């Protein structure tokens, strides 16, 4: 359903992605999604870095 609505919005905006950045609601949702991805990914990255820099 999300992909269908994404395609529909691109059709309405004639293929321009800027519509997702100029509207306050869609920009806020994109920023929230990026923050959530970072929150989920950072602990994994931190653990892998600690493993890589550990002295044997």
Secondary structure, DSSP 8 states (H G I E B T S, - for coil): -HHHHHHHHHHHTTT-TTHHHHSHHHHHHHHHHHHHHHHHHHHHHHHHHHHHH---
